[in-house]
Amino acid sequence: MSATISLSPQTQAAVEVCKKNLHMCTHRLKTTFSFVPDDKLDYRPAETCKSAVQIIAHCAISNYNFISIIKGEMGDGDPSERFAESKRREEAITTKAAALEALEASVQAVSDALDTVNDENIGIDIPTPFFTAPMMFWMYLPARHMDNHASQIDYLQTIWGDLDWHMG
C-alpha cells in the first residue's frame, strides 16, 4: 500500500499560478525570438555575449537544472561540473528549430515537475550547491529566468536597429 500525499487547494492553486506564469513567460520568450531575422540568429555584439539562438538553448537546458531542484534530485555535486555539462548541452543546439524544440520539451518537463509539488514539499527550503531557497522560489524560477532572457533578446534587437515592441 502506498502513502497518499495530499494536495490542498492552496498547494494546487500555487502550482497552477506557477504553470500559468511559466507559459506566459515562455510565450514572451518565443514571441520575442520569432522576430529575430535569420541573418541575426547567431549575432553576438562581443565574443563574451550569447546570440539569440544561444539564449534559447541556455533557457532550455537550464530548465532541466530547475527540474532537478524542484524534484529534489539536484544532489551535492560540484556546481562547476554541472555548469560545464549544461554548457556542452547548450553548445550542441545550433539552429533555430533545434533551440525551439529543446525549449518546448524543457517547458513541458518543467510543467510536469511542478505537478510533483505537494503539501509535504511546498513549504520546504531546498538546499542546492548554489544556495538554499524555498520551494516556491524554485517553482517560479524557470518562468522568471526565461522572462529575463527574453529581455536580452530584446536588447540584441535594439543593437541591430529593431526598436519595435515584440511582446504581442
C-alpha positions in Angstrom: 0.0 0.0 0.0 1.4 3.4 -1.0 1.0 6.5 1.1 -1.0 9.3 -0.5 0.4 12.7 -0.2 -2.3 15.3 -0.1 -2.7 18.3 -2.4 -4.6 21.0 -0.7 -6.5 23.7 -2.6 -3.7 26.2 -1.6 -0.9 24.0 -3.0 -2.9 23.2 -6.1 -3.5 27.0 -6.7 0.2 27.7 -6.2 1.2 25.1 -8.7 -1.4 26.4 -11.2 -0.1 30.0 -10.8 3.4 28.9 -11.4 2.3 26.9 -14.5 0.4 29.9 -15.8 3.4 32.2 -15.3 5.7 29.5 -16.9 3.5 29.5 -20.1 3.2 33.3 -20.2 6.9 33.8 -20.0 7.6 31.0 -22.5 5.2 32.8 -24.9 7.0 36.1 -24.4 10.4 34.4 -25.0 9.2 32.6 -28.1 7.4 35.7 -29.4 10.5 37.9 -29.0 12.7 35.2 -30.6 10.3 34.9 -33.6 11.2 38.5 -34.6 14.9 37.7 -34.8 15.8 37.7 -38.5 17.5 34.5 -39.8 20.7 36.5 -40.6 20.8 37.7 -37.0 20.2 34.4 -35.2 23.9 34.0 -34.4 24.7 37.7 -34.0 26.8 38.5 -30.9 27.9 42.1 -30.1 31.0 40.7 -28.5 32.8 37.4 -28.0 31.5 37.1 -24.4 27.9 37.6 -25.4 25.3 34.9 -26.3 23.4 35.0 -29.6 19.7 34.7 -29.7 19.9 31.0 -30.5 22.4 30.5 -27.6 20.0 32.3 -25.3 17.1 30.0 -26.2 19.4 27.0 -25.9 20.5 28.2 -22.4 16.9 28.6 -21.3 16.1 25.1 -22.5 19.0 23.4 -20.8 18.7 25.5 -17.6 15.1 24.3 -17.2 16.4 20.8 -16.6 18.5 22.0 -13.7 15.5 23.7 -12.2 13.5 20.5 -12.6 16.1 18.5 -10.7 15.9 21.1 -7.9 12.0 21.0 -7.8 12.0 17.2 -7.8 14.7 17.1 -5.0 17.2 15.5 -7.3 19.9 18.1 -7.5 22.4 16.4 -5.3 25.6 17.9 -3.7 27.9 17.8 -6.7 30.4 20.4 -7.7 28.4 23.2 -9.4 31.3 23.8 -11.9 30.7 20.3 -13.2 27.0 20.9 -13.6 27.7 24.2 -15.4 30.2 22.6 -17.7 27.7 19.8 -18.6 25.0 22.4 -19.2 27.3 24.4 -21.4 28.2 21.3 -23.5 24.5 20.6 -24.0 23.7 24.2 -24.9 26.6 24.3 -27.5 25.0 21.2 -29.2 22.0 23.3 -30.0 22.9 25.4 -33.0 19.7 26.1 -35.1 16.5 28.0 -34.5 14.5 24.8 -35.0 16.6 22.8 -32.6 16.5 25.6 -30.0 12.7 25.9 -30.1 12.3 22.1 -30.0 14.6 21.9 -26.9 12.7 24.8 -25.3 9.3 23.3 -25.8 10.4 19.9 -24.4 12.0 21.5 -21.4 9.0 23.7 -20.6 6.7 20.6 -20.8 9.2 18.9 -18.4 9.0 21.9 -16.0 5.2 21.8 -16.1 5.4 18.0 -15.3 7.8 18.6 -12.5 5.5 21.3 -11.0 2.9 18.5 -10.8 5.1 16.7 -8.3 4.9 19.5 -5.8 2.6 18.6 -2.9 1.6 19.7 0.6 4.6 17.9 2.0 7.3 19.6 -0.1 5.8 23.0 -1.0 6.9 24.6 2.3 10.4 23.3 2.5 13.7 25.0 1.9 15.7 23.3 -0.9 19.5 23.3 -0.5 21.5 23.2 -3.7 25.2 23.6 -4.5 24.4 27.2 -5.4 22.3 28.3 -2.4 19.3 27.3 -0.3 15.8 28.8 -1.1 12.2 27.9 -0.5 10.4 25.6 -2.9 8.2 28.4 -4.1 11.3 30.3 -5.2 12.4 27.3 -7.3 8.8 26.9 -8.7 8.8 30.4 -10.0 12.4 30.5 -11.2 12.0 28.8 -14.6 9.5 31.4 -15.7 11.5 34.3 -14.3 14.7 33.0 -15.9 13.1 32.8 -19.4 11.5 36.3 -19.0 14.8 37.8 -18.1 16.5 36.2 -21.1 13.7 37.4 -23.4 14.9 40.9 -22.3 18.4 40.0 -23.5 16.9 39.2 -26.9 15.0 42.5 -26.8 18.3 44.2 -26.2 20.1 42.4 -29.1 17.2 43.6 -31.4 17.9 47.2 -30.4 21.5 46.8 -31.3 20.7 46.0 -34.9 18.1 48.8 -35.1 14.8 46.9 -34.4 13.1 49.2 -31.9 9.6 47.7 -32.4 7.6 46.2 -29.5 7.5 42.4 -29.8 5.5 41.3 -26.8 2.1 41.0 -28.5 
